[in-house]
């Protein structure tokens, strides 16, 4: 899918400089920046959920500890 963006000339020149610095095309630089921002927002939403639901976050942590312990116990004697 292609999308056309209209950018302020100053912003475009900054993006060109950043892309040149990273030795990538402007399109690649923008795609990477958007992916990074998307990841940042999803991580922030996840962290916000954990803070809003500490009891569930603790239960999930406990489930992880149980799974790790069971995995480690299953690996004993292997090899």
BAMI-375982 format. One record per atom (N, C-alpha, C): x, z, y. Coordinates in steps of 0.02 Angstrom, whole numbers, plus 50000, padded with zeros to 5 digits. Example, Ala and Ser with C-alpha at 12.3 -4.5 7.8 and 13.67 -1.06 7.14 Angstrom:
REM residues 2
+-------+-------+-------+
:    c1 :    c3 :    c2 :
+-------+-------+-------+
: 50660 : 50390 : 49716 :
: 50615 : 50390 : 49775 :
: 50660 : 50390 : 49835 :
: 50642 : 50354 : 49888 :
: 50684 : 50357 : 49947 :
: 50645 : 50394 : 50002 :
+-------+-------+-------+
REM end
This chain:
REM residues 79
+-------+-------+-------+
:    c1 :    c3 :    c2 :
+-------+-------+-------+
: 50042 : 50000 : 49941 :
: 50000 : 50000 : 50000 :
: 50044 : 50000 : 50062 :
: 50026 : 49961 : 50109 :
: 50064 : 49958 : 50172 :
: 50020 : 49985 : 50228 :
: 50052 : 50022 : 50272 :
: 50018 : 50049 : 50331 :
: 50062 : 50035 : 50391 :
: 50030 : 50015 : 50445 :
: 50067 : 50002 : 50507 :
: 50057 : 50062 : 50553 :
: 50113 : 50086 : 50580 :
: 50110 : 50142 : 50627 :
: 50133 : 50118 : 50695 :
: 50103 : 50146 : 50746 :
: 50126 : 50134 : 50815 :
: 50161 : 50197 : 50837 :
: 50224 : 50190 : 50856 :
: 50265 : 50248 : 50875 :
: 50288 : 50240 : 50947 :
: 50293 : 50295 : 50981 :
: 50323 : 50297 : 51046 :
: 50395 : 50271 : 51040 :
: 50418 : 50233 : 51088 :
: 50484 : 50203 : 51084 :
: 50539 : 50255 : 51076 :
: 50534 : 50311 : 51112 :
: 50584 : 50364 : 51107 :
: 50587 : 50392 : 51036 :
: 50528 : 50405 : 51007 :
: 50525 : 50431 : 50939 :
: 50554 : 50380 : 50890 :
: 50536 : 50317 : 50899 :
: 50562 : 50265 : 50855 :
: 50638 : 50263 : 50857 :
: 50667 : 50267 : 50916 :
: 50740 : 50266 : 50922 :
: 50772 : 50327 : 50890 :
: 50740 : 50385 : 50896 :
: 50765 : 50445 : 50862 :
: 50763 : 50435 : 50786 :
: 50707 : 50408 : 50762 :
: 50701 : 50396 : 50690 :
: 50753 : 50346 : 50666 :
: 50764 : 50295 : 50705 :
: 50815 : 50245 : 50687 :
: 50883 : 50279 : 50681 :
: 50899 : 50323 : 50729 :
: 50964 : 50358 : 50728 :
: 50968 : 50404 : 50667 :
: 50914 : 50439 : 50651 :
: 50914 : 50483 : 50592 :
: 50922 : 50442 : 50528 :
: 50887 : 50386 : 50525 :
: 50892 : 50343 : 50466 :
: 50963 : 50315 : 50459 :
: 50991 : 50293 : 50514 :
: 51060 : 50267 : 50513 :
: 51108 : 50322 : 50491 :
: 51099 : 50382 : 50516 :
: 51142 : 50439 : 50497 :
: 51138 : 50451 : 50422 :
: 51078 : 50443 : 50394 :
: 51068 : 50454 : 50322 :
: 51081 : 50391 : 50280 :
: 51098 : 50337 : 50315 :
: 51114 : 50273 : 50282 :
: 51056 : 50247 : 50240 :
: 50995 : 50252 : 50268 :
: 50935 : 50226 : 50234 :
: 50894 : 50187 : 50285 :
: 50845 : 50150 : 50260 :
: 50800 : 50114 : 50306 :
: 50754 : 50164 : 50340 :
: 50725 : 50142 : 50395 :
: 50677 : 50185 : 50429 :
: 50618 : 50200 : 50383 :
: 50595 : 50150 : 50346 :
: 50540 : 50161 : 50299 :
: 50558 : 50215 : 50248 :
: 50618 : 50211 : 50220 :
: 50639 : 50261 : 50171 :
: 50646 : 50329 : 50203 :
: 50672 : 50331 : 50264 :
: 50680 : 50395 : 50298 :
: 50611 : 50427 : 50310 :
: 50562 : 50386 : 50332 :
: 50495 : 50412 : 50345 :
: 50462 : 50436 : 50280 :
: 50470 : 50398 : 50226 :
: 50441 : 50419 : 50162 :
: 50470 : 50485 : 50139 :
: 50535 : 50493 : 50147 :
: 50568 : 50555 : 50128 :
: 50544 : 50613 : 50172 :
: 50538 : 50600 : 50237 :
: 50514 : 50652 : 50283 :
: 50442 : 50673 : 50266 :
: 50400 : 50624 : 50250 :
: 50331 : 50640 : 50231 :
: 50328 : 50679 : 50166 :
: 50369 : 50659 : 50116 :
: 50371 : 50696 : 50053 :
: 50393 : 50768 : 50065 :
: 50444 : 50777 : 50106 :
: 50470 : 50843 : 50121 :
: 50416 : 50886 : 50155 :
: 50381 : 50857 : 50203 :
: 50328 : 50894 : 50238 :
: 50271 : 50911 : 50191 :
: 50253 : 50864 : 50147 :
: 50200 : 50877 : 50099 :
: 50219 : 50935 : 50053 :
: 50281 : 50934 : 50029 :
: 50305 : 50989 : 49986 :
: 50304 : 51055 : 50024 :
: 50326 : 51054 : 50087 :
: 50327 : 51115 : 50127 :
: 50257 : 51143 : 50135 :
: 50210 : 51100 : 50149 :
: 50141 : 51124 : 50159 :
: 50111 : 51150 : 50094 :
: 50124 : 51116 : 50038 :
: 50097 : 51140 : 49974 :
: 50129 : 51206 : 49955 :
: 50194 : 51214 : 49966 :
: 50227 : 51277 : 49952 :
: 50199 : 51333 : 49996 :
: 50187 : 51318 : 50060 :
: 50159 : 51368 : 50105 :
: 50089 : 51389 : 50082 :
: 50048 : 51340 : 50061 :
: 49981 : 51356 : 50037 :
: 49985 : 51400 : 49975 :
: 50031 : 51384 : 49930 :
: 50041 : 51424 : 49870 :
: 50061 : 51496 : 49888 :
: 50109 : 51502 : 49933 :
: 50130 : 51569 : 49955 :
: 50074 : 51607 : 49989 :
: 50035 : 51573 : 50030 :
: 49978 : 51605 : 50062 :
: 49928 : 51630 : 50010 :
: 49916 : 51590 : 49958 :
: 49870 : 51610 : 49905 :
: 49897 : 51672 : 49869 :
: 49962 : 51673 : 49854 :
: 49991 : 51731 : 49820 :
: 49984 : 51795 : 49862 :
: 49994 : 51788 : 49927 :
: 49986 : 51846 : 49972 :
: 49913 : 51869 : 49975 :
: 49867 : 51822 : 49975 :
: 49796 : 51838 : 49979 :
: 49769 : 51866 : 49913 :
: 49803 : 51853 : 49858 :
: 49779 : 51875 : 49792 :
: 49835 : 51910 : 49753 :
: 49859 : 51967 : 49779 :
: 49916 : 52000 : 49747 :
: 49903 : 52022 : 49675 :
: 49840 : 52041 : 49661 :
: 49825 : 52064 : 49593 :
: 49831 : 52006 : 49543 :
: 49809 : 51947 : 49563 :
: 49815 : 51889 : 49519 :
: 49887 : 51866 : 49514 :
: 49923 : 51869 : 49570 :
: 49994 : 51851 : 49570 :
: 50033 : 51896 : 49523 :
: 50018 : 51962 : 49524 :
: 50052 : 52008 : 49479 :
: 50034 : 51994 : 49407 :
: 49971 : 51977 : 49393 :
: 49950 : 51961 : 49325 :
: 49986 : 51898 : 49301 :
: 49994 : 51849 : 49344 :
: 50030 : 51788 : 49325 :
: 50104 : 51803 : 49311 :
: 50133 : 51846 : 49353 :
: 50203 : 51867 : 49342 :
: 50210 : 51901 : 49274 :
: 50163 : 51944 : 49258 :
: 50166 : 51979 : 49194 :
: 50159 : 51929 : 49136 :
: 50115 : 51880 : 49143 :
: 50108 : 51829 : 49091 :
: 50174 : 51790 : 49082 :
: 50207 : 51776 : 49137 :
: 50272 : 51741 : 49133 :
: 50323 : 51784 : 49097 :
: 50325 : 51849 : 49112 :
: 50373 : 51894 : 49079 :
: 50359 : 51897 : 49004 :
: 50296 : 51901 : 48985 :
: 50277 : 51902 : 48914 :
: 50299 : 51838 : 48880 :
: 50286 : 51781 : 48911 :
: 50304 : 51717 : 48882 :
: 50380 : 51711 : 48875 :
: 50417 : 51733 : 48926 :
: 50491 : 51730 : 48922 :
: 50517 : 51775 : 48867 :
: 50488 : 51834 : 48860 :
: 50510 : 51881 : 48808 :
: 50495 : 51851 : 48739 :
: 50436 : 51823 : 48730 :
: 50418 : 51793 : 48665 :
: 50463 : 51734 : 48649 :
: 50479 : 51694 : 48700 :
: 50524 : 51637 : 48689 :
: 50593 : 51662 : 48668 :
: 50618 : 51713 : 48703 :
: 50684 : 51741 : 48687 :
: 50684 : 51770 : 48617 :
: 50630 : 51805 : 48598 :
: 50626 : 51834 : 48531 :
: 50624 : 51779 : 48478 :
: 50591 : 51724 : 48493 :
: 50587 : 51669 : 48446 :
: 50653 : 51633 : 48438 :
: 50696 : 51637 : 48488 :
: 50761 : 51604 : 48486 :
: 50813 : 51646 : 48449 :
: 50800 : 51711 : 48441 :
: 50848 : 51753 : 48407 :
: 50857 : 51729 : 48335 :
: 50918 : 51726 : 48314 :
: 50933 : 51705 : 48246 :
: 50935 : 51630 : 48237 :
: 50920 : 51592 : 48289 :
: 50922 : 51519 : 48285 :
: 50993 : 51497 : 48303 :
: 51019 : 51453 : 48263 :
: 51084 : 51425 : 48281 :
: 51137 : 51432 : 48231 :
+-------+-------+-------+
REM end
